[in-house]
């Protein structure tokens, strides 16, 4: 699967996961790397915080001339159940990140920097160098 700035890879011997909302690997097809620091948001649930954090990732990408659809890799840190959070954010991830999905890792942690935060998302995007 190809997006304008990156291509999702399906390595031989590994199970297909793109339908689960992430890719095993993503190859950049050129452009400028944008490294996005951990984005957090307040909200009553981890899923609502995650959606708001994804929108903050989108805002960071837009500042570089792209969008969240240019994200090639992301790491989710959460104090909540990782699988439950991933399932609860399927629609928001698809709507905000598009297809193909980025390479992704989710990590359950004991705490984040502020106890109000349940989710923090870091990301790397590849945007058109002419837009930066």
N, C-alpha and C positions, 0 to 999 in steps of 0.2 A: 504494500500500500504506500502511495506517495502523496505527500503534501508538498506545497511549493518549496519548502526549505528543508525537508527531511523525508526519509524513507524508513518505514517500519520493516524490520528484518525478522524472519521466522527461521531460526537456526534448525538444521536437520537434527533430529533426535530429541528435540524438546517439544513438549506439548504446546498446542496452539492456545494462546492466552489473550489475543487481541479482543476476542468477544467478552473477556472479563474486564476490559477497560485499561489494559496496559500492554506494552510490548516488551519482549525480552531484550531487544536492542533496537536502537534507532541510529541511522547514519545521517550525518549532516550533508547536505548537498551544496554547501557553500553559504556564504553570508557571514554575519557577525555574531559571535557568541555573547549572550546577555546572561550574566549570573545574577539570580534573584535571591536575596536574603530571605530568611524565614518570615513568612507572612502570617499574621494572626488576626483574629477578629473576636469581638465579644458577641455572645448570643446564648440563648438558653440551652441549646443542644450542640453536640459535637458536629452533627450533620449541617446545621445552620452556620456554625463557625467555619466549617470546611468550605461551604459554598462561598461565604464572604471572603475567605482567604484566597480561594481560586479567582474571585473577581479582583482582588488586590494584585495577584500575579498577572492577571490580564492588564490591569492599569500599568504595572511596571513594564510589560511588553509594549504597550501602546506608547509609553514614554520613549521607547527605543524605535518606534516606527513599525511595530508589529502588533501581534495579539497573542492571546493564550494558545491559539491554534499553532503557534510557532514553538511551543514548549517541546523539547525533545527528551527531557529527563526531569523527574521530580522525586522528592523524598517527603513523605508524610510522617510527622511525629504526632502521636496521640496518647493521651492518658486513658483512652477508652478502648473497647474491644475493636481490634483492627478489622476483622472480617465484618462485623456488624456495621462499622463506619463505612467501609468500602461499599457494602451492599446499599446502605442508606444514601450514598452520594452518586450512584450510578447515573441517574438522569442529569444531575448538575455537571458531573465530569464530562459526559458526552456533549451536553449543550455548550459548555464553556471551552473545553479543550478540543473538541472535534475529533476527526479521524484522519490519519491513524492515531491511536492513543500513544502517549509518550512512554518511554521506559520509566518504571516506577518502583519504589520501595516504600513499604509502610513499616514503621517501627513503633512499638508500644513502649512508652517511657513512664517512669514513676511520676515525674512532674515536668512542667514547662517553666519558663522564667517567671511567669505570673500565674497564680492559682486560678484566675478567671479564665485562662486559656486552656482549651481541651485539645486543640489542633494547631499545628504549625506546619507550613508547607514551604519548602525551598524548591527552586526550579532553575533549569538552564534552558534558554531558548536560542534559536538561530533565526535572526531577522536579516532582511536585505541590508547589506552594508551601506547602500546608498541612502537609506532612511535614517541612519543613526546620526 
